[in-house]
Amino acid sequence: MTGWAGRALLVAAGAVAARAVLSGLRPRDPRWRRANYRGRTVSLAGGPALAGAATVTAAAAAAGPAAAAAALTAGLGAGAVGLYDDLVGGRPEHREKGFHGHLAALRQGRVTSGTVKIVGIGAASLIAATLLSRRSWSSHATRRGAMIDAVEVALGAGLIAGSANLLNLLDLRPGRALKVGLLVAAPLAAGRSGGLVAGPVGAAAGLLPDDLAERTMLGDCGANALGALLGTALAARTGVVGKAVGLAVVAGLAATSERVSFTRVIARTPGLRELDELGRGQLSAGDQPAG
């Protein structure tokens, strides 16, 4: 859909779809419950609700079949492996953290859920970036054109995978990842390829109250899916230079997170601190987290 009215309808559709999926999810398996940073038990149902609603609405509003397929691949692929990591990552054999931890486990002959997630998101991102490729891979393409296209696909894949990882790194406090996602997605929804993020904007906004009230959390499933969809929208609207700049920013922030705590930086920065805390902790005494 094009125009403000169409984008507004997409936002509304994303919110309604996310709320509907969340209402229909009532998992009783204890693996769907997690203790958050305050020790409160919250439900992981917010993750699949966001991943499903955001991905479907993004694909429905894509500019063409290739962009729709890219959104489906990135969103559902990142969400699926993220959900797998959410559900089994707490087992003793999967508790390694960080890239180096997963690599060390792989050297010992063990495949952790984190390794599955890294490989899965990487593969989904590469397929999505290939689908978004603007040039033809036919035998009639020039060698220089094919090389440029290969570089653009590689940068796009890195941007999509990096965005999925970065948003997951930010999902350490209620509402934080959703707020960042909304801040990034809102201006994108108004521009070219904006249909890819209008639905996800609505889905994120629709689930924000439950996330802030500590009834649900995104987990890897929701954060990875939303980040991958944002990366797909960025990749769809930029060329080689834009993708390179975007990847550099995402990779730089991810590398910084290895040495600097984002939570501490936010807590010490006026403006960021207030935005991060806005709406958090509004759970009433009689309103128990979903589970």
Secondary structure, DSSP 8 states (H G I E B T S, - for coil): --HHHHHHHHHHHHHHHHHHHHHH----SGGGEEE-TTS-EEETTHHHHHHHHHHHHHHHT-SSHHHHHHHHHHHHHHHHHHHHHHHHTTSGGG---HHHHHHHHHHTT---HHHHHHHHHHHHHHHHHHHT--S--STTS-HHHHHHHHHHHHHHHHHHHHHHHHHHHHTTSTTHHHHHHHHHHHHHHTSTTTHHHHHHHHHHHHHHHHHHTTSB--HHHHHHHHHHHHHHHHHHH--HHHHHHHHHHHHHHHHHHTTS-HHHHHHHSTTHHHHHHTTTT---TT-----
